[in-house]
């Protein structure tokens, strides 16, 4: 039986969640990014005043934008100052990741009630295996799309194809709110005319190299021999390009996986100095440790190795790690270990980024079962941990 793999992509997800909160902004260019100073001001009559992109000062990047803002050239990962030149009157809202995670959970739960075989690809997209569900494909996709809307109030786009590679392409074809169904026989007419970069896995560098070889569309890529692609792109990537251009992809859905690490980091609006901005850095550092601990606890993990990441004002990046005697999800333990890592790095230059991560993860239930009675007793009597440097 031919597989039926769907890729579901939420439409302008972060921005759409914000529009649920601020429905008066529907139809306007809205950019999500920056920090809390962009919170709307509430007037006594109930109306709200929103920050505009032209008033932004800093070096943050766009988290996402509405389709109206995208029409003006503003896309995710773009520098905010550049975006302000393209769309100065766009409304600027701060990102609220707690809200986005909440709606992410809601839409995935709604899909699982219809089609339980899901590969989680991030906060706003999933693959779904529909192969064994005895329902006509379009009717099934429509039912999933409606279930997501009922659960969240948000729209999504769905592509259904024989494999993950084609399903991912298809979900982008009729945004927002579209459903695209593709068979292998449709590849020459519907996929080959598209730009080669539309294949997930062909990034800017590979796209530029292909263009330099006179290859701009997926169809032109499909015309190349395997030997030609191996010569120019190496064995592994060349073989993948040869198959991807023909719509071939045997990858199974990964319906369960264990995270390798959990981390939080932040890029500062301005470079901070460890001496003159010590209090602010300490506050941010502690908050990052607490957020990592919260993520661990929420997902049911503990970790044994705590690490930090620093990026200096000259863009050099440095990391340090510390392995603990026992795995933990305690914010004070993580803060103490991260503070020990911090003692091992030079702090003469200003900092532009600070991050905290926990690796060597284990399920908390498994770690608890493996904990010897003596260790439990020792933990019971451990006194309060002092503030880390």
Secondary structure, 3 states (H helix, E strand, C coil): CCCCEEEEEECCHHHHHHHHHCHHHCCCCEEEECCHHHCCEECCCCCEECEEHHHCCCCCEEEEECHHHHCCCCCCCCEHHHHHHHCCCCEEECCCHHHHHHHHHHHHHHHHCCCCCEEECCCCEEEEECCCCCCCHHHHHHHHHHHHHHHHCCCEEEEEECCHHHHHHHCCCCCCCCEEECCHHHHHHHHCCCEHHHCCCCCHHHHHHHHHCCCCEHHHHHCCCHHHHHHHHCHHHHHHHHHHCCCCCCCCCCCCCCCCEEEEEEEEEEEECCCCCHHHHHHHHHHHHHHHHHHHHHHCEEEEEEEEEEEECCCCEEEEEEEEEEEECCHHHHHHHHHHHHCCCCCCCCEEEEEEEEEEEEEHHHHHHHCCHHHHHHHHCCCCCCCCC
